[in-house]
Amino acid sequence: MSARTVSVLIFVAVVCGGILFGAILQNILLGLVLGLLLATGYALARASWKRRDTGIYDEEDNGAEI
């Protein structure tokens, strides 16, 4: 299985977990929104980790380029 497939499966699992959480609270829409927010946060964190982007400082950018 490729890394992209694993990422998609994790994204879907987090969204389904949010829906399940919403079902427990008897509010599916809230669970869906929470699941999507968590999955999006996970996807952004994973993309940042893959690029090894540890901060806002870019050593190659001198600020003069537009």
KEGU-126074 format. One line per 10 residues: number of its first residue (from 1); their letters; for each residue x negated, y negated, z negated of N, C-alpha, C. Coordinates in steps of 0.1 Angstrom, whole numbers, plus 5000, padded with zeros to 4 digits. Layout:
BEGIN
NUM = A = X/Y/Z/X/Y/Z/X/Y/Z | ...
//
This chain:
BEGIN
1 = MSARTVSVLI = 4992/5012/5000/5000/5000/5000/4991/4988/5000 | 4995/4978/5008/4986/4966/5009/4990/4956/4997 | 4981/4947/4995/4983/4937/4984/4995/4929/4986 | 4998/4926/4999/5010/4918/5002/5023/4925/4998 | 5023/4938/5001/5035/4946/4998/5037/4947/4983 | 5026/4948/4975/5027/4948/4961/5032/4935/4956 | 5027/4924/4961/5032/4911/4957/5047/4909/4959 | 5052/4914/4971/5066/4913/4974/5074/4921/4964 | 5069/4933/4962/5076/4942/4952/5077/4936/4938 | 5066/4930/4934/5066/4924/4921/5076/4912/4921
11 = FVAVVCGGIL = 5076/4904/4931/5085/4893/4933/5100/4898/4932 | 5103/4908/4939/5117/4914/4939/5120/4920/4925 | 5110/4926/4919/5113/4932/4905/5115/4921/4895 | 5108/4910/4896/5111/4899/4886/5124/4892/4889 | 5128/4891/4901/5142/4885/4904/5152/4895/4899 | 5151/4908/4901/5161/4918/4897/5161/4918/4881 | 5150/4916/4875/5149/4915/4860/5157/4903/4856 | 5156/4892/4863/5163/4880/4859/5178/4882/4861 | 5182/4889/4871/5196/4892/4873/5202/4901/4862 | 5194/4911/4858/5197/4920/4847/5199/4912/4834
21 = FGAILQNILL = 5189/4903/4832/5190/4894/4820/5203/4886/4820 | 5206/4880/4832/5218/4873/4834/5231/4881/4831 | 5230/4894/4836/5242/4902/4833/5244/4905/4819 | 5233/4906/4811/5234/4908/4797/5240/4896/4790 | 5236/4884/4795/5242/4872/4790/5256/4868/4796 | 5260/4877/4805/5273/4875/4812/5273/4862/4821 | 5261/4859/4827/5260/4848/4836/5250/4852/4846 | 5254/4858/4857/5245/4863/4867/5238/4851/4874 | 5244/4840/4876/5238/4829/4883/5226/4824/4875 | 5228/4823/4862/5217/4818/4854/5205/4828/4855
31 = GLVLGLLLAT = 5208/4841/4854/5198/4851/4855/5191/4850/4869 | 5198/4848/4879/5192/4847/4893/5183/4835/4893 | 5187/4824/4888/5179/4812/4888/5166/4814/4880 | 5168/4819/4868/5156/4822/4860/5146/4832/4867 | 5152/4842/4873/5144/4852/4880/5136/4846/4891 | 5143/4837/4899/5136/4830/4910/5125/4821/4905 | 5128/4814/4895/5118/4805/4889/5106/4812/4884 | 5108/4823/4877/5096/4831/4872/5089/4838/4884 | 5096/4843/4894/5089/4849/4905/5081/4839/4913 | 5087/4827/4915/5080/4816/4922/5067/4812/4914
41 = GYALARASWK = 5068/4811/4901/5057/4808/4893/5046/4818/4894 | 5050/4831/4894/5041/4842/4895/5034/4841/4909 | 5041/4839/4919/5036/4838/4933/5026/4827/4934 | 5029/4815/4928/5019/4804/4929/5007/4807/4920 | 5008/4813/4909/4997/4816/4901/4988/4827/4907 | 4994/4836/4914/4986/4847/4921/4979/4841/4933 | 4985/4832/4940/4979/4825/4951/4967/4817/4947 | 4969/4810/4936/4958/4802/4930/4947/4810/4925 | 4950/4822/4919/4939/4831/4914/4932/4837/4926 | 4938/4840/4937/4932/4846/4948/4922/4836/4955
51 = RRDTGIYDEE = 4925/4823/4954/4916/4813/4960/4906/4809/4950 | 4907/4814/4938/4898/4810/4927/4898/4795/4925 | 4910/4789/4927/4912/4774/4925/4914/4772/4910 | 4903/4768/4903/4904/4767/4889/4908/4753/4884 | 4909/4743/4893/4912/4730/4888/4915/4721/4900 | 4916/4708/4897/4919/4698/4907/4907/4692/4914 | 4895/4696/4908/4883/4690/4913/4877/4698/4925 | 4874/4692/4935/4869/4698/4947/4855/4692/4949 | 4845/4701/4948/4831/4696/4949/4828/4692/4963 | 4835/4697/4973/4831/4693/4987/4839/4680/4991
61 = DNGAEI = 4848/4675/4983/4855/4663/4987/4849/4651/4980 | 4844/4641/4988/4838/4630/4982/4848/4618/4980 | 4860/4620/4985/4870/4610/4983/4871/4600/4994 | 4861/4600/5003/4861/4590/5014/4869/4594/5026 | 4872/4607/5027/4878/4612/5039/4893/4611/5037 | 4900/4608/5048/4915/4607/5048/4921/4619/5054
//
